[in-house]
Amino acid sequence: MQNKETKGMASGEVNVADVGRATAQTSQLGGETVTLNQRAGEFFNPRLNEQQKLAVKRILSGQCRPTPYVLFGPPGTGKTVTVIEAILQIHYTLPDSRILVCAPSNAATDLICLRLHQSNMLKPGAMVRVNATFRSTETIDDTLKPYCEDGDDVLKALWFRIIITTCSSAGMFYQTGIRHGHFTHVILDEAGQASEPETLIPIGLVSESNAQIVLVGDPKQLGPVIKSNIAQNFGLNMSLLERLTSRELYLRDEDAFSACGAYNPLLITKLVKNYRSHSALLALPSKLFYQKELEVCADASVVTSLLHWGKLPRKGFPLIFRGIRGTETREGHSPSWFNPTEAVQVMQYCCHLSKNENAAVPVTDIGVITPYRKQVEKIRFLLRSIDLADIKVGTVEEFQGQEYMAIILSTVRSTEDLFDDDKYCLGFLSNPKRFNVAITRAKALLIVVGNPHVLVKDPCFCALLEYCVMNRVYVGCDLPAELESLQK
């Protein structure tokens, strides 16, 4: 006969620590699965949805150790909120835990530290932020500086139970002589953007037999930036997250029907409730990348705020595809392209959005994405000329993880004869991950500016064009022959 505790372990059930008690009945990290016993109302953040709660419970139980646990977070599904809850629960529920939290960039790492600070759940001396020695203090948020001061001495930092640093900076701990397995948990946020060697730096600091490794991210969004052709040829442009999720152990069971999305719930949780975008903006990426599973859960008052904007071709549908057969060009020996016609059109849309008397969008809530640095430069120049310099203009890499009320995407390329330019012409445009990131930043309005005769050659942009034509939100130049029939 199993007692209640053993039965709970076998079934995979685990209760999260009650905030008031924050005590564990069993917390032996090296032995059996952690089991807890406390009252209801156990989450620090009561607004977590069921998938987020499930992910926290799985991370806390550690049943998959030492196999990495994956938190699969499509755009706008609240993976950072889930990570914060998981860190707090580990910290309070497992008194012997020592958590190493990493991300590939300072921005992503700082965000975790800031959110933990804002939770007001950590006592002084619980958390430290370790920076690279060459990082300028001017780039650090004032709120985070006290945590960073404690991290200046790496040996001193090891006394803290929650250590936050970048994947690369975690390498400094190898020089301290800490015992193998010092950290009981390693949590890697934005794991899809880290190269595999980069990811292995913090993973190497935990025990290979009983540590809990958590990879958080989205393999369908941007991967690591690898500039070496040799490194790319050897597969270093694929993250550990993407490689693992392509293995049989982490794949969906297409024949299964379960509330967990047909994944092995002990190894992977996929978040599907989207809190960012209007349903019209979510439908296509959900179909192309996420098995049509994304659910619209955004604040209706936010995502419907531009449904009656004057420039919409179809009121109530916050999407525009503006077809332009512009001219792409380069300056001197610069490899970067720009398109003056598209740049002017982007400027006009920005002006209409920000200076609309009825429903003006704040300039800080408008984002302009474009693939080429030279186009970024030209659009910024035009926006400065009409006092809109505060509108963010950048490449898609600069927008991952961010969201804006309105997004304008300028695709730039316009050469319709691609035979001599295949290597360069659709580098950005033919990358599904970049496409996915670009079209999932907007909350209430997405405007795409580009040449349909070029974009139709890419499967993702072709699907977007078809979607826009069928929903009567395509405006501008004539359509390619293969799309004309959709207008009828």
C-alpha positions, 0 to 999 in steps of 0.5 A: 500500500502506498502512503499519501506522500508516495502516491503523490510522487508517483502520480506527479502531483505536487503542491506549491509552497504556501506564501504564509508558511513557505516551508517544505515537508521534504526538501532533499534535492539529491534524493526523491521528488520534492513533496509538499503539503500545505493549504490552498492559495499557494502561489505568490502571483494569484493571476497565473493561468493553469499552464503557468501553474503547471510549469511552476509545479513541475520545476518545483517537483524536479521529477525530470532531473537531470534531464532539462525541463523546457518552458516553451513560451510563444510570444506574449504568453507570460514566460517571464512571469512564470520564471519569476514565480518558479524562482520564488517558489524554489527559494522559499520551498527548498531551503537548501536550494542555490539558484543560478539564473542566466540569460545570453544578454545583459538586457534579459538578465537585468529584466529578471533581476528587476522583476524579482526586486519588484515582487517585494518577496525577497529579503535583503541578502537573498539575491545578487547580480554579477556583471562582467568586469568590463560592464559600465555602471552607466548601463545599469538601472539605478534600482539594480545597482545595490544588487550589482555592488554585492556581485563585484566580488565573485567569491562573496557572491557565492554566499547568495542563494539567488545569483543572476548573471549572463551565460558568459559571465557565469564562467567566472565561477569556475575560477573560484574553486567552488565544489562541483554541484554548488548550484542546485538549480540553473534557469536559463531565460531566452535560451533560444537566443544562446549558442549551445557552448554559451548555454553549457557554461552555467550548466557545467556548474551543476551536478549532472546527477540531481540538479534541476536544469530549466531552459526557457524560451521559444525555438520558433523565435530568433536563435543565436547570432553566429557570424562565423560561416565555419561555426554555422556550418558546424551547427552552432547557429542552433541553440540547445533549446532548439536541438532538444525540442527537436529530439523525440523525447520532447516532441509532441505526440500528434496522436494524443489528446491532452490538456498539456498540448500532447507534450510529455508534461514532465519535460515540457510545458507550452504556454498558449494564452497570449496576453499581447495581441488582437485576434486578427494579429495572432491568427497567422503566427498561431497557424504557421508556428504554434499548431493553431493553439494560441489563445487570445487573452489580451486586455480588450480595451488595449487591443481594440483601441485602434479598430476605428483608426482612419487609415484602416482599409477595413474598420475592425481589422487592425492590419494593413499590407501596403504594397509598394514597388519602390526602389532599393539602393545602396550608398557607396560600398555599403552592403546595407540596402535602403528603400526611400519610397518605403521610408517616406511611407513609414514616416507618413504612417508614424505621423498619422498614428502619433498626431491623430486627434481622436486616438493618438498613439504615444510615440513610445508605443510605436515601433518600426522594424526593418531588416537593414541598418541603412533603412533604420538610419534613413527612417530615423532621419525622416522621423527626426525631421518631423519631431518624432525621434522618440519612435523606436526604429531598429532591426528585428533582433532589437525587438525580440521580447518587446511589445508595442501598441503599433508596429510598422514593418518595412521590408525594403527589398524590391528587386523583382528579378532575384536570380543574380541576388539570391544569396542576399535578397531574401536573407531577412525575408526568408527567415521564418524566425525573424518573420515570426518575431517581426509580426508578433510584437504588435498589440493593436495594429500591424502595418507591413510595407513592401513589394508583394512581387518580391515577398510572394516568393517567400512562404511566410510572407506569401501566407501573410499576403494571402491573409491580408488579401482575403481579409480585404486589408491589402492596399497599394500597388497591383498584386502578383498574378498568383494572388489576384484571384483572391481579390475576387 
